[in-house]
Amino acid sequence: MDRSSMTQEQIKQRQSFLTVLEADGWQLKNVEAFDNDFWLDAEITARKRIPESIMELNYSFENSYVSLAVAKFDEGRAEYVIYFDTLQNSGDILGVIVEHSSALTVKGAVHLAARLASEYPGDVFFFTGTESIAVTQDTALTVFEKFNNELA
């Protein structure tokens, strides 16, 4: 989606999200491309490095999702896509992610996904790189371990 195809409400929400992410220490990506009205897969892309992990977040207004990838060399990776049906829900999802991002580990991302799956049933998916696997509160750890054990 590009800037010209977004509603004023989406543009305002995007700016609010950028402010929240930047205040939390996320490095924003593609801001200049968005400002110049280039088409982007995700209207917000941000990355954060902490001692426990590196995180990447993508937010798409057009496709109604927030994705979060959390990785550390010796712990594997967890990548989740959380779909939303309202801007309010997307803001709540982003708030939960930011709330945990100061010390989020790869395993911690599993617990975060389980929490989000309980709050947004049917809308949380683990992404393997080639497929999306639905995650529930009860299956989050099993899905994560299966994928990361296959990589080992």
N, C-alpha and C positions, 0 to 999 in steps of 0.2 A: 504494500500500500504506500502511496505517497501522500505528502501533506495536503495536496489539493483535493483528495478524495475523502479526507477525514472531516467529521463534524466539528463544530466549534467546541462542543463538550469534550470530544476525544482529544482535541489539541490542548485544551485546558488541563484535562486529566493527565495527559502525557507530561506536560510541564511540571505538574505537581509531583508526579512519580520521579522525574529526573531530579528534582530538588531533594526528595527524600533519599534517593539512592546516593547522590553526591554527598549529602550530609553524613551518610553512613560509611563513606570511604570507598564506594564503588567508582571505578574508572568508566566513564561513559564512552561508548564507541558509536561511530556513524552519525554523530550529532550534526556535523557539517553537511554530510550527504542528505540528511533529512531536511535541514534548513534550506538546502538548494533544490528541494523537491525531487530528489532521485527516488526511484522505487526501491523499497527495502522489504525483505522477507519479514523482518520484525522492526517495528517502529522504535523500540528501545532495545539496545544491546549494552550490557554492562559487565564488567569483570572486577572481581575482588580477590586479592591474595591476602591470606593470613597464614600464620605458622601451621595451622591445622589442615589447610586445604587451599585450593584455588577454585573459585566459583565463577560460573558464567550464567547470566540471566538474559533471557530474551522475552520480549513482550510484544504480542501481535494484537492490535485492535481488529484488523481485518479477519483474522482466523480465530479470534477469541481464546487465546491461550497465553499462559506464562510458562516458560520452560526454565528449568534450573539444572545445571550440571555441576557436580561437586567431585573433585578428583584429588588424589594424592598418590604419588608413584607407588609407594609400598602398601597402599590400602585399596587400590582399585578406583572405580568411579561409579557414580550413581547419576543418572540423568532422568529427570521427570518432566512430564508435560501435564499441566493442570489446565483444563478448559474451564471457562467461566461463561455465565449467561447474562451478567450485568456488569456495568462499570463498578458498581459498589462491591460486588464479589471479587472483581479483579484487584481492587484496592485492598480488600481484606487479605487476599492471598499474598499480595506483595508485602503487606504489613507483617504477616507471619514470617515470611522469608527474611525480611530485614531484621526482625526481632531476634532471629537466631544466627544471623550471619557473622557476628563478631567472634564466634568460636565454633563454627559449624565444621564437623568432621564428615568424612564420607559415611560412616555408620550413623552419625547423627542425622544425615540427610534421609536415611531410611526411616527413622522415627518421625522426622518432619513429614515425609510422604504419608506415613500411616496416619498422622494427625489430620493432614489435609484430606486424605481419603475418607476419614470418618466425617469430616465437615462437608465434603463435596463428593458424595458417593457416585461412582460411575464416571467421574471426571478426571481421575488421576491415573497416569500411565507411566510405566517405566519404559524408557527407550533404549534399545540394545544397539542401535546403529542401523539396524535393518528392519526391526519390528517394534511395535508398541504393545506392551503387555499391561492389561488392566490391573490396577493395584487396589486392594482393599486394606483396611486396617489390619486384618489378620494375615494377609499374604505378603505384605511389604518386605519383610525380612527374607522370606523364602525366595521371592523373585530376585531380590538383590544377590543373595548368596549363590543361587543357581547360575546367574549370569557371570558373576565374578569368579566362581570356581571353574567355569568353563574356560576362562581366560588364563588361569594359572597353569 
